[in-house]
Amino acid sequence: LFRVLAETGLGIAMFRSKYGVPDGKDLFVQTGLPPKYLKMDTDILKDALAGHHRFSLWLGSGEEVKFDFTIDRENIDVIAQPMGSLFSVVMDKDGKPVANAVDFFHKNVIVFDPGFGTLDIFQIRQQRIAGTETFDNLGMKQVLKETAETINRDYKQDISIPAMQKFLGKGTFRLVKRENGRMITQDVPFAPILDKANRKVCEEALHTLEQVVPLEEFDYLIITGGTSAAWNSMIREYFSGISTLKIVEGTQNDTLPFAFAN
């Protein structure tokens, strides 16, 4: 499965663009790992990506595109993911430095990365990772867990976290109850419950950030990770009184929706 996903990404990156095609050129891969896995998994990741790749891709209703190429192991570079977030905000979509790129490399930066299961907080001082923290109960999974627990407590309705996706699409859950001596169904909106849980977990995450990072020593807060899209306005409101801390989005230099920040 990893190889399928990796080759799909490589193939899409090699489609014809305004730069032409990579035929006849050396191929280089830049990728990343969480800092705590960098030493342990770098060689494994390089082994998985290096070598001969031969496959076909279909994008949407487009025609089959065939790929046949080799990636040399020495042309694969693996960096710590928070440094990848830093490069995302200092490079434009063409890989050229933005006007204030130098400023990021000479100042202290926090990378705040809430995902589905975890919250990762990284401190970057003068281009070096100075501290990393990971919390397993401060991501979107915790938001959905607390939403499900409230629904179970208040409505006696049991919704698992995997099943929550279906209800998120509808915005309601169905309740069967007795009313005036007969059984009826009622569709209950749960946006208020979800919003309350989302705000609670976000505030816990931001309070945690305060506890583990001396904010007065930092100049930039890069917010990235899919859950930051749901927390963006709350993050900005929470830190609005700290004039020395500038908040930037990890996707500020590309056209992807913020939910895809990574």
C-alpha positions as CSV (number, residue, x, y, z in Angstrom):
1,L,0.0,0.0,0.0
2,F,2.9,2.4,0.8
3,R,4.4,1.7,-2.6
4,V,1.1,2.4,-4.4
5,L,0.7,5.7,-2.6
6,A,4.3,6.7,-3.1
7,E,4.4,5.9,-6.8
8,T,1.1,7.7,-7.3
9,G,2.6,10.9,-5.7
10,L,5.8,10.5,-7.7
11,G,3.9,10.0,-10.9
12,I,1.6,13.0,-10.5
13,A,4.8,15.1,-9.7
14,M,6.2,13.9,-13.1
15,F,3.2,14.8,-15.3
16,R,3.8,17.3,-18.0
17,S,3.7,20.9,-16.6
18,K,4.9,24.3,-17.6
19,Y,8.4,23.0,-16.9
20,G,8.0,20.2,-19.4
21,V,8.7,16.6,-18.4
22,P,11.6,15.1,-16.4
23,D,12.7,12.8,-19.3
24,G,16.5,12.5,-19.4
25,K,17.0,14.5,-16.1
26,D,18.2,13.2,-12.8
27,L,15.4,12.7,-10.3
28,F,15.6,13.9,-6.8
29,V,13.1,13.2,-3.9
30,Q,12.7,15.4,-0.9
31,T,10.7,13.9,1.9
32,G,10.5,14.0,5.7
33,L,9.8,12.1,8.9
34,P,8.8,13.1,12.5
35,P,12.0,14.0,14.4
36,K,11.8,11.1,16.8
37,Y,11.8,8.6,13.8
38,L,14.4,10.3,11.7
39,K,17.4,8.2,12.8
40,M,15.5,5.0,13.0
41,D,13.5,5.1,9.8
42,T,15.5,7.2,7.3
43,D,17.3,4.2,5.7
44,I,14.1,2.2,5.6
45,L,12.3,5.1,3.8
46,K,15.1,5.6,1.3
47,D,15.2,1.8,0.6
48,A,11.4,2.0,-0.1
49,L,11.7,4.9,-2.6
50,A,15.0,4.1,-4.3
51,G,15.3,1.8,-7.3
52,H,13.3,1.1,-10.5
53,H,9.7,2.1,-10.7
54,R,7.4,0.9,-13.5
55,F,3.6,1.6,-13.3
56,S,0.7,3.3,-15.0
57,L,-1.6,6.1,-13.7
58,W,-5.0,7.3,-14.7
59,L,-6.1,10.7,-13.4
60,G,-9.9,11.1,-13.5
61,S,-11.2,10.3,-16.9
62,G,-7.8,10.9,-18.5
63,E,-5.9,8.4,-20.6
64,E,-3.4,5.9,-19.2
65,V,0.1,7.5,-18.5
66,K,3.0,5.0,-18.3
67,F,6.0,5.6,-16.1
68,D,9.4,3.8,-16.2
69,F,12.2,5.4,-14.2
70,T,14.9,4.9,-11.6
71,I,15.6,6.9,-8.5
72,D,19.2,6.7,-7.2
73,R,19.4,6.3,-3.4
74,E,21.8,9.2,-3.0
75,N,19.3,11.5,-4.7
76,I,16.8,11.0,-1.8
77,D,16.9,13.5,1.1
78,V,15.0,13.0,4.3
79,I,14.5,15.9,6.7
80,A,12.6,16.4,10.0
81,Q,9.0,17.3,9.2
82,P,9.0,20.6,11.1
83,M,11.8,21.8,8.9
84,G,9.6,20.9,5.9
85,S,6.9,23.1,7.4
86,L,9.5,25.9,7.7
87,F,10.5,25.5,4.1
88,S,6.9,25.6,3.0
89,V,6.5,29.1,4.3
90,V,9.8,30.4,2.9
91,M,9.5,29.0,-0.6
92,D,6.9,29.9,-3.2
93,K,5.2,27.2,-5.4
94,D,8.1,27.4,-7.9
95,G,10.7,26.7,-5.2
96,K,12.0,30.2,-5.0
97,P,12.5,32.0,-1.7
98,V,9.8,34.5,-0.7
99,A,10.8,38.1,0.1
100,N,11.1,37.6,3.8
101,A,12.6,34.1,3.7
102,V,15.8,35.1,5.5
103,D,13.8,36.5,8.4
104,F,12.5,33.0,9.2
105,F,16.0,31.5,9.3
106,H,17.4,34.1,11.7
107,K,14.5,34.1,14.2
108,N,12.8,31.5,16.5
109,V,9.9,29.6,15.1
110,I,7.2,27.3,16.6
111,V,5.6,24.7,14.4
112,F,2.1,23.8,15.7
113,D,0.9,20.7,14.0
114,P,-2.4,19.2,15.2
115,G,-3.5,16.2,13.1
116,F,-6.2,13.5,13.5
117,G,-4.6,11.5,16.3
118,T,-1.8,13.7,17.7
119,L,-0.7,17.2,18.4
120,D,3.0,17.8,17.5
121,I,4.8,21.0,18.7
122,F,8.3,21.8,17.5
123,Q,10.7,24.6,18.5
124,I,13.1,25.8,15.8
125,R,15.9,28.1,17.0
126,Q,18.3,29.5,14.4
127,Q,17.5,26.7,11.9
128,R,17.9,24.0,14.5
129,I,15.2,21.9,16.1
130,A,15.5,22.7,19.8
131,G,12.5,20.8,21.2
132,T,9.7,18.4,20.2
133,E,6.6,17.4,22.0
134,T,3.8,15.0,21.0
135,F,0.4,14.7,22.7
136,D,-1.9,11.8,21.9
137,N,-5.1,13.3,23.2
138,L,-5.2,16.7,21.5
139,G,-6.2,16.1,17.8
140,M,-9.4,15.8,15.8
141,K,-9.8,12.2,17.1
142,Q,-10.3,13.6,20.6
143,V,-12.8,16.1,19.3
144,L,-14.9,13.3,17.8
145,K,-14.5,11.2,20.9
146,E,-15.8,13.9,23.1
147,T,-18.7,14.6,20.7
148,A,-19.6,10.9,20.7
149,E,-19.5,10.8,24.5
150,T,-21.8,13.8,24.8
151,I,-24.3,12.2,22.4
152,N,-24.2,9.0,24.3
153,R,-24.6,10.7,27.7
154,D,-27.4,13.1,26.7
155,Y,-29.3,11.0,24.0
156,K,-28.3,7.4,24.9
157,Q,-27.1,7.1,21.3
158,D,-23.9,5.1,20.7
159,I,-21.8,6.4,17.7
160,S,-18.3,5.1,17.2
161,I,-15.6,7.4,15.9
162,P,-15.2,5.5,12.6
163,A,-19.0,5.8,12.1
164,M,-18.9,9.5,12.9
165,Q,-17.9,10.4,9.3
166,K,-21.3,9.4,8.0
167,F,-23.0,11.7,10.5
168,L,-20.6,14.5,9.8
169,G,-21.8,14.5,6.2
170,K,-25.4,14.7,7.2
171,G,-25.0,17.0,10.2
172,T,-27.6,15.0,12.2
173,F,-28.1,11.7,14.0
174,R,-31.3,9.9,14.2
175,L,-33.0,9.4,17.5
176,V,-35.8,6.9,18.2
177,K,-37.9,7.9,21.2
178,R,-41.4,7.5,22.7
179,E,-43.7,10.5,22.6
180,N,-47.4,10.6,23.5
181,G,-47.5,6.8,23.8
182,R,-46.0,6.0,20.4
183,M,-42.5,5.6,19.0
184,I,-41.2,8.3,16.7
185,T,-37.9,9.2,15.0
186,Q,-36.2,12.6,15.3
187,D,-33.1,13.9,13.4
188,V,-31.0,15.8,15.9
189,P,-28.5,18.4,14.6
190,F,-25.2,17.9,16.4
191,A,-23.2,20.9,15.2
192,P,-23.5,22.6,18.6
193,I,-22.1,19.5,20.3
194,L,-19.3,19.2,17.8
195,D,-18.5,22.9,18.0
196,K,-18.3,22.8,21.8
197,A,-16.0,19.8,21.8
198,N,-13.8,21.3,19.1
199,R,-13.4,24.5,21.0
200,K,-12.7,22.6,24.3
201,V,-9.9,20.5,22.7
202,C,-8.4,23.4,20.9
203,E,-8.2,25.5,24.1
204,E,-6.6,22.5,25.8
205,A,-4.0,22.3,23.0
206,L,-3.3,26.0,23.1
207,H,-2.9,26.0,26.9
208,T,-0.5,23.0,26.5
209,L,1.5,25.1,24.0
210,E,1.8,27.9,26.5
211,Q,3.1,25.4,29.1
212,V,5.8,23.7,27.0
213,V,7.0,26.7,25.0
214,P,8.3,30.1,26.3
215,L,6.3,32.1,23.8
216,E,8.0,35.4,24.6
217,E,11.2,33.9,23.0
218,F,9.6,33.2,19.7
219,D,8.9,35.4,16.6
220,Y,6.7,33.1,14.4
221,L,4.0,30.5,15.0
222,I,3.5,28.3,11.9
223,I,0.2,26.5,12.1
224,T,-0.1,23.4,9.9
225,G,-1.8,20.0,10.0
226,G,-5.4,19.3,8.9
227,T,-6.9,20.2,12.3
228,S,-5.5,23.7,12.1
229,A,-8.1,24.4,9.5
230,A,-10.8,23.9,12.2
231,W,-8.8,25.8,14.8
232,N,-7.4,28.7,12.7
233,S,-9.7,31.5,14.0
234,M,-9.5,30.3,17.6
235,I,-5.7,30.1,17.4
236,R,-5.5,33.7,16.1
237,E,-7.9,35.0,18.7
238,Y,-6.1,33.2,21.5
239,F,-2.8,34.8,20.7
240,S,-4.0,38.1,19.4
241,G,-2.6,40.0,22.4
242,I,1.0,38.8,21.8
243,S,2.2,41.4,19.3
244,T,5.7,39.9,19.1
245,L,4.3,36.5,17.8
246,K,3.3,36.5,14.1
247,I,1.0,33.6,13.0
248,V,1.5,32.2,9.5
249,E,-0.3,29.3,7.8
250,G,1.7,26.4,6.4
251,T,-0.1,26.7,3.0
252,Q,0.4,30.5,2.6
253,N,2.5,30.1,-0.5
254,D,0.3,27.6,-2.5
255,T,-3.3,27.3,-3.6
256,L,-4.3,24.2,-1.6
257,P,-7.1,24.5,0.9
258,F,-5.8,24.9,4.5
259,A,-7.3,21.5,5.4
260,F,-4.5,19.9,3.4
261,A,-1.7,21.7,5.2
262,N,1.1,19.2,6.1
